[in-house]
Amino acid sequence: MTGLLRLALAGLLAALLSQFPAFSDQYVQRLGGQVDALTLVVQEFDASATRAGLSRTEALADLSGSAFRDGHRADMTRAFTRLDRARADLAMLRIAGPLERMLLPHRLRDLDTLRATWDDFRPALPLTTSGLMAGGLGFVLGWLLAALTGRAFRRQDRLGWR
């Protein structure tokens, strides 16, 4: 029974992790689109500021005095911040290979992009080398996790904790 449970957990983690390379590829593609779109917004804002003889900071400061202008200033400030963070994440994720991205989950932090990627993602049979390697890693981790969990429960039984 323990062996079957261990095999089931290992198989489950193998199936889950085998999907990560394809999912992270789709996330990187979407994040690249976000960077392109945000770059255009920022360039247009900066161009408007330049035409008015203002720096970006001065233009942001000029956006005040009414609820709409204050809101627009906050929106633009968020756009600048999101673009900077997205560019940094995209650079790191593009450098990393599909398996290396498993070590960079903190770089998949754009929640809107992550949610959209998840909504459109359809699991498939992992036929790439990275998908098969991730699946193998998941199998080994699942096997070890099941073994450790089983060992902990057997220890509790011997100590009379259950």
C-alpha positions in Angstrom: 0.0 0.0 0.0 2.8 2.4 0.9 4.5 1.7 -2.4 1.4 2.4 -4.3 0.8 5.7 -2.5 4.5 6.7 -3.1 4.1 5.8 -6.8 0.9 7.9 -7.1 2.4 10.9 -5.4 5.5 10.7 -7.5 3.4 10.4 -10.7 1.3 13.4 -9.7 4.3 15.6 -9.1 5.8 14.3 -12.3 2.7 15.3 -14.3 2.5 18.7 -12.6 6.1 19.7 -13.0 6.3 18.4 -16.6 3.9 21.2 -17.5 6.0 24.0 -16.0 8.4 24.6 -19.0 5.5 25.1 -21.4 3.6 27.3 -18.9 6.7 29.4 -18.2 7.3 29.8 -22.0 3.8 31.1 -22.4 4.2 33.4 -19.4 7.4 34.9 -20.9 5.6 35.5 -24.2 2.8 37.3 -22.5 5.1 39.3 -20.3 7.0 40.4 -23.4 3.7 41.7 -24.8 3.0 43.5 -21.5 6.5 45.1 -21.7 5.8 46.2 -25.3 2.5 47.7 -24.4 3.7 49.5 -21.3 6.8 50.8 -23.2 4.5 52.4 -25.7 2.4 54.1 -22.9 5.5 55.4 -21.2 7.0 56.6 -24.5 3.8 58.5 -25.3 3.7 60.1 -21.8 7.4 61.1 -22.0 6.9 62.5 -25.5 3.9 64.6 -24.2 6.0 65.8 -21.3 8.9 66.8 -23.6 6.5 68.7 -26.0 5.3 70.6 -22.9 8.9 71.3 -21.9 8.7 69.1 -18.8 10.6 66.1 -17.5 8.7 63.0 -16.5 8.9 64.0 -12.8 7.7 67.5 -13.6 4.8 66.2 -15.8 3.7 63.8 -13.0 3.8 66.7 -10.5 1.7 68.7 -12.9 -1.0 66.0 -12.8 -2.7 67.2 -9.7 -5.5 69.4 -8.6 -8.5 67.3 -9.3 -9.7 63.7 -8.6 -9.1 62.8 -12.3 -5.6 64.3 -12.5 -4.6 62.7 -9.2 -5.9 59.4 -10.4 -4.1 59.7 -13.7 -0.9 60.5 -11.9 -1.3 57.4 -9.7 -2.0 55.3 -12.8 1.1 56.5 -14.6 3.3 56.0 -11.6 2.0 52.4 -11.4 2.7 52.0 -15.1 6.3 53.2 -14.7 6.8 50.8 -11.8 5.2 47.9 -13.5 7.3 48.4 -16.6 10.5 48.5 -14.7 9.7 45.4 -12.8 8.4 43.6 -15.9 11.5 44.5 -17.9 13.8 43.1 -15.1 11.7 39.9 -14.8 11.6 39.4 -18.6 15.4 39.8 -18.9 16.0 37.2 -16.2 13.4 34.8 -17.6 14.7 35.1 -21.2 18.3 34.3 -20.0 17.1 31.3 -18.0 16.2 28.1 -19.8 12.9 26.4 -19.1 14.3 24.2 -16.3 16.2 27.1 -14.8 13.0 29.0 -14.6 11.8 26.5 -12.0 14.3 28.2 -9.7 12.9 31.7 -10.4 9.2 31.5 -9.4 9.6 35.0 -7.8 10.1 36.3 -11.4 6.6 35.2 -12.3 5.1 37.9 -10.2 3.0 39.9 -12.6 -0.3 38.7 -11.3 -2.4 39.9 -14.3 -0.1 38.2 -16.7 0.1 35.1 -14.6 -3.7 34.9 -14.3 -4.1 35.4 -18.1 -1.5 32.7 -18.8 -3.2 30.3 -16.5 -6.6 30.9 -17.9 -5.4 30.1 -21.5 -3.0 27.3 -20.6 -3.9 23.8 -21.6 -1.8 21.0 -20.2 -0.3 18.7 -22.9 2.0 15.7 -23.1 5.5 17.0 -22.5 7.5 15.9 -25.5 10.3 18.4 -25.1 13.5 17.5 -23.3 12.9 20.2 -20.6 9.3 18.9 -20.1 10.5 15.3 -19.7 13.3 16.4 -17.4 10.9 18.5 -15.2 8.6 15.5 -15.1 11.5 13.3 -14.0 12.4 15.8 -11.3 8.8 15.9 -10.2 8.7 12.1 -10.0 11.9 11.9 -7.8 10.6 14.7 -5.6 7.2 13.1 -5.2 8.9 9.7 -4.4 11.1 11.3 -1.8 8.2 13.3 -0.3 6.1 10.2 0.0 8.9 8.3 1.6 9.5 11.1 4.1 5.8 11.4 4.9 5.5 7.6 5.3 8.5 7.5 7.6 7.0 10.3 9.8 3.7 8.4 10.1 5.5 5.2 11.0 7.5 7.0 13.6 4.3 8.5 15.1 2.9 4.9 15.3 5.9 3.6 17.1 5.8 6.5 19.6 2.1 6.0 20.2 1.2 9.5 19.0 -1.7 8.4 16.8 
